[in-house]
Each structure stands twice: as C-alpha cells, then as structure tokens.
Amino acid sequence: MSKRTSLRAAVGLLTLWFVCVASSAAAMPAGMVGPWDAVQQVSESQYRTYQVTIQDMGLGLYGGPAYDQGYRNRYNTGGSATASLGFQEATLYLTDQFDAMGLDVSTQGDYANVVGELTGTETPENIFIVAGHYDHPQADFTAPGGDDNASGTAGVLEAARVLSPYRFESTIRFIAFGGEEGWMLGAKDYLSKVVQPNNENVVGMLNMDMILRPGWDSDPNAVIDLDVSTGASPACQAWASKYMIAGATYAPSLVFDSRNPQTDDWYPGDQGPFIELGYPGLMIAENNAQEIWYLGAHDYYHTAGDATDRGANDPDNGSGVVYDYPFATDVVRTTVGMIAEEARIVPEPGTSVMLLGAVAGMIALTRRRRR
C-alpha cells in the first residue's frame, strides 16, 4: 500500500468513525445494550412527580380552571358521561405524557382507557401490556387516591418513559384503565372491543395496583413485601415466576411475600378479566385484597386520607406507616426489566462494534485495490 493510499484509508476510517459515533448518539440513549440499561434509567424522583401530579387531579393544576372541581378525585365508574372533572384532567395528562414520549396514543372505550403503544419491529403481533387504573371511586368525593391508584398509574408512566426510547421485537402497550373501581369496567371494555374482536395475541399483562404503601396499619411490625397475585394455570404461574426472577435480578432489595405467587385473590384488579379469558396476568401490589379489605393493612384505603399530604403519609398517624417511594421504584425497575426481556429489546451496535466494521471495510477495500 502506498503512502497516499494509506492516508486516504486513514482519512476514510476517521470519517466513518465520526459518522458512526454521530448516528449512534442520535439513534439511542447512551450505552443502550440491553434490559439493564433501561432499568438503570428508572428515576425515583420522576416516579414521585408522576404520582403527586395524578393524585392532585381535580384542582386544575395541570389542565387549567376548566378542570377545577374544588377537590381531588378521579371518579369514572359510571362511564365517560359522568366522569368527574378530575378524571377528565387525568385523561388529558396521561394522553399528553404518552404523546410526548413518542408513543402511538389513543383513548379507548366508555371508560377512557388511555393507551400508549410501542410497536414491535419483528413480531408486532405479540403484545405485552403494562397497566394500572387511574380512576378512583365515588364513595368519598374528596379522596385523592394517592396510593389507589395514582401509585400504579405513575409506575406505568415511568415504565413508558424509560422504555419508549428503545426498540423491541414485540409490541408493548402501556394502558391506564378507567372504571376499575366499578369492577374492572375499563379492562372488560378493552378486552371485548379491542383484544377479542381483533384476535390479538396478548402474551402477558402486568397490572400495578397500589404499590406505594407496603406496611400494615394494623401491624406496624409486619414484613414489608410485595404481593404477586395470579391465576392457577401453568401459563399464569410461569408468568409470575418470571416476574419474581426479574425482581431478584433488577431490584434485589425488593422482598417478595413468601406465599407468592398467590392465587386466592387473583381476580380483583384489571388483571382479573385477562386471566379469566386465558391471558397470563399479574396483580402487583403492596398487599393482597384480603389484607386491605378485611385485615386492616391500609386504614386510608378509599378515604380522604390517601394522599402525600394526609394521614396515609403522616409518620404521626399512629402506625407510622407512610408512602415508600424506594419500594415503588423497585417495583417499576422489576417491571421494566421483565418487559425489556420478554418483549426482547433490540440492541443497537455500540460505537466500538461499528468502528470494527469500518476497519474491516477499509481492509477489504485495500485488498481489492491491490489485486
């Protein structure tokens, strides 16, 4: 090879290197290679921002005076015609957030399910769902629902924020269901009007419902752990096992209830209608339904006290149990890691790999010129 040829090769190689670096930086977040990279981007502070914002819906703080109903509540168990202004404001907020993330956004059905889709690149027909309900019951019009279920909906938003910059072989849908408090009305509507008519292949769904207050008011010494409830079918049990393995991998400080996966309370929650129709689903919660309904685990459930600035988060509330943001963040990390694995994150070639490709190309070009 002559000196002139060597110089041209060096210049060409350097040019290719800069092009590779620039294209790599533009195409993906720094260091994107697999699920761990997505998990590490989960932010406790961002999760908290989402949770508080959703909790405060109904005061017009996001949507303006048109949504100020004078109290915090997201009632929608009677359908869109009777949805509270707080629920409508939350619908607007969720839609705007998903849209800003670059997702394909739609509002579906009578209960305003907000859906953000990240379409798969190789097997888009395989669908994974990350869900949480954003409505709150009418029982107490002044109930902000900080834990039930601003906490789970915030988890859906944070998972969507972290995963949306990446590409996946299969499709991921992030869904904020409405009408859950009327007995999973939004989830049933979605299944009957979207999933079943289109014969969609829902590989599995994860439902985050109350993930922020894992202690027990009736027993301050209770173990702080995560409950995973699912059906008894082999598919559901396998799905639950994958979630717990993901927890051990991506959030090792997260403690799972030793009885997991639990099958006694698999229905109450938006996972219920999915499991009933044969789709693998999980309810991921701080405590199971029996513990919350009958055993006194959560004194502020469905009351005005369920808020960051009220009894549920007051260390002087008697039990000392408060919102646990690190716990909720670990739940989101586990969810992100599992979905990134299952939907198969598409790793972009790193800069070094592209540089090696450029070198190989230059060597091949030089050899052809010498022949």
N, C-alpha and C positions, 0 to 999 in steps of 0.2 A: 504494500500500500504506500503510495506517495505521500509526502508531507501535505500537499494540497488536499488530497483525498481524506487524509486523517483530520485535517482542520475542518473540512466540510462535514465529516462524520461527527466531530465533536460539537460543532455548532448545531447540527441537526438534532443530536442527542439532547443537548441542553434545551433546545426549543421544545422538543417533545416532553421533556421533564416538566417545564413550566406549564405547558398545556395540560398535562396530566394533573398537576397539583391544582390548577385553577378549576378544572372540570370536577375534580374530586370534591373540592371545597364547596362548589355550587350545588352538587348533586345530593349531599348528605351531611348530617351532623358530624362533627369531628370524631374520628375513631369508631365509626359505625362498623361493627363486625358481627354482632350477634345479640342475643337477648340481654346479656349483662349490660351492654352499653345503654340500652333503653331503660333498664331497671335503675341504673345509676343516675338517671335524669329525673326520677321521681322526687318532687320537692314537697317537704312538709309545709313550708310557708305558702306555696301556691295552693296546695290542698286546702289549707285553712282559709285562704282568701275565697276560694270557691264555696266552701261550706258556710261561711258567715254571710256571703252575698246571697246565697239561696235562702238561708234562714230568714233574712230580713226582707224578703219579697212581700209586697203589700203596702209598703211605705212610699213607693215611687222613687226610691233612691237610685234605681237603675233606669227605669222606663220614663220617669218624669211624673208630673202631677196627675196625668190621666190614669195612673195605676195606684194612686194613693188612696187606700181604703180606710186608713186610720189605724190599722192594726196589722200584725204579721200573721198571715195564714195562706195556705195554698189548697183550698178546697176544690175538689173536682170529682166527687163520687156520683154526681148527677149528670155528667156529660158536659160538653162544651157550652151548651146554652145556659147552664147555671154555674159555670166556673167562676170562682172569685177573681177579683182584680189581681190579687197576689199570685194566683195560679197563672193568670194570663201574662203577668210580668215575668214570671219564671219561664214560661214558654218562650217569650221573646229573648230572654237572656241566654237560654240554652241554645236556641237557634243561632243567635249571633256568635256564641262561642264556637260551636261546631263549624260554622261557616268560616270564621277567622282561621280555623285550623286547616282549611282546605278540604274538608270532608264534603261528600255529596249529602246534602241535608234535606230532610222532608219532615213535615208534621202530619202524622197519620191518624185517622180514625176519630171516633166520637170523643175520645178522652185525651186527644192531643199528645200522642206519643211522639217525642222528638227523636228522630233517627239520624245519626251521622254515619255514613258508610265509607269505609276504606276498601276499595275494590281490589281483589286479588289479581296478581299478574299471571299466574299459571293455572290455578284451579279456582276461579272465582265462584264456581257453583258450590264450593264447600264454605259454609258460613259459620263463623264464631260470633257469639253475642256477649257483650259486656253490658250489664243493665243495672238499673236502680230506679225506684219510683220517686217522683218529685212532688206528688200531691200529699196533702195532709187532711185528716178528717174534719168533719163539721162539728164534732162533739164539743169542742171548745174553740170558738171563733178566734180567740186570742193566742192560740197555740202556734208558736213559730216552727216547731218540728226541727229543731237544731240537730237532733240525733236521728229522729224518724221523720223524713229520711233525707234531710239535707246532707247528712254524712255519707250515705251511699251514692247519692247523685254527684256529690263533689268527687268521690272516687272514680266515677265514670268519666267526668270531665278531665281529671288529672291523667287517667289512663289514656284517654283520647289525645290529650296534649302531647304526651310523651311518645305515643306510638304513631301518630299521624305523619311525622316527617319521614318515616320509613316505608319501605315497600314489603309486601308479604305475598307469598304464593296464593294463599286463600283469603277470602273476604272477611273483614272484621266489621261488625255493626255495633256501634255504641248507642244504646237506647235508654232514654229517660221515659219511663212509663208513667202515664196518668191513670187515675181511677183505681189504684191498688187498694186504697182503703175501703172501697166498695166491694171488695173481694176479688182482686186481680182483674178488674174490668178492662183495663188497658191492654194487659198481656193477652187476655182472651180475644179481644178485638183484633189484635195484631196477628195472632195465630189464625183466626178464622177468615181474615180479609187479605192477608199477605202471604203467610207461610204455607198454609194448606192449599189455597187455590193455585198457587204457583209451584206446588210440589217441591218446595225448597229443601235443601239438604242442610239442616241445622246440625252441625257436628256436635255442638255443645254450647251451653249458655252458663254464664256466671252472674249471679244476682247479689249485689252488695246491698244489704238492708240492715241499717243500724250497726255501724262499725266503729263508733267513736266513744262509747262509754261502757267498757268491758267489766267494770266492777259490779258489786251487788249491794244495793242499799240495805237489804235485809241481813246481809252478812259481809261486813267490811273486810273480813279476813279471807273471803273466797278467793280462789285462784283466778288470776286474770288470764283468760284463754279465749281462743277463737272457736266458735261452733260452726261446723260444716254439716248442713242437713241436705239429704238427697234421697232418692228412691232406692228400693232394694234390688233393682235389676242389675245384672252384671255390667251393663254399659254405664249406669249411674255410679256404681261402686268404683269402676275403673276411672271415671272422670274425677271423682272425689279424691281418689288416691293420687292422681296426677297433681291435683291442687296442693295436697299436703306435701308432696315431694318438692313442688315448686317453692313452698314456704320454707322448707328446710334448706333449700338451695339459695334463694334470693333474699330471705328475711329470717336468718337463723335465730334471731332473738324472739320471734313470734312463737308463742306457745299455743298448741292445739289441744282442745279438750280430748282427754284420753278415751272418751267414748266415740270419737269420730271414726268414720262418718256416721252420723245419726240418721235413722230412718223413721223415728216416731213422729216427727214434725216436718215432714218433707213438703207438705202442701202449702201452708200459709206463707205467701210470698209469690212474687212473679215467676219464680221457677216452677211453681206448682202446676199450672196449666201446661207448661212444656213437658214436664215429666209425665203427666197424665197421658199425653199424646205420644209418648215413647222417645222424646228427645232427652239426652243427658242434660241435667241441670243441677245447679247447686244453690243453696242459700248460704251466704257467707255473712255471719252475724256475731255480735259480741256475746249474745246469749240466745238460747232457743226460745221458741214461742211459749212453752210451758213455764219456763223460768221467768219470763217477763210478765205473762198474763196472771199466773197463779202463785208464784213463789216469791214475789216481791223483789226481783232483781233490779227493777227500774221504777222508782217512785214517781218519776216525772213523765212517764210514757203517756202520750196523748193529753198532756196538760200544758198550761201556760208556762210552766217552769222549765220546759225543754228548750233551753237556749244558752248561748255562751254567757249571757249577762244575767242569768237567772239561776234558780236552785240547782238544776242539773249539773251546773259547772261551778258551784259555790263550795269551796273547801269547808265552809262552816255550815253545811246543810244537814249535819247530823251524822251521816255515814262517812263523810269526807270523800266520797266517790265523785270524780269530776271527769270532764272530757279528756281523753287520752290521745293526743294528736300523733305521737310517735307510733302508737298501736295502729291507728287508722292508716298511717303512712306505710307501715309494714304490710298491711292488707293490700294496699294498692301495689306495692312492689311485687308481692306474690302474684297478684292478678296480671300485672304487666309481663312478668317473667313467663308465666304459664302460657298466656296468649301468644307471646312472641315465639315461643317454642312450637306451640300447636299449629298456629297459622303459618309458621315457617318464614321467619324474617329472611329477606333476600340480602345477603351480604354484598356490599359494593367492594370492588377490588381496592385495596389500600394503595397509597402512593408508591410504596416500595415495590408492590407487585406490578403496578403499571410501569415503573421505571425499568424493572427487569424485562418487561415485554418490549419496551422501547429499545433496550440494549440488544435483545435477541433480534429485533427487526433490523437494526443497523448492521449487525454481524452478517445476517442473511443477505442484505443489500450489498455489502462489501464483497462477499464471496461471489455473488452473481457478477459483479463488475470485473472481478479478477479472472473469470473464466473466458 
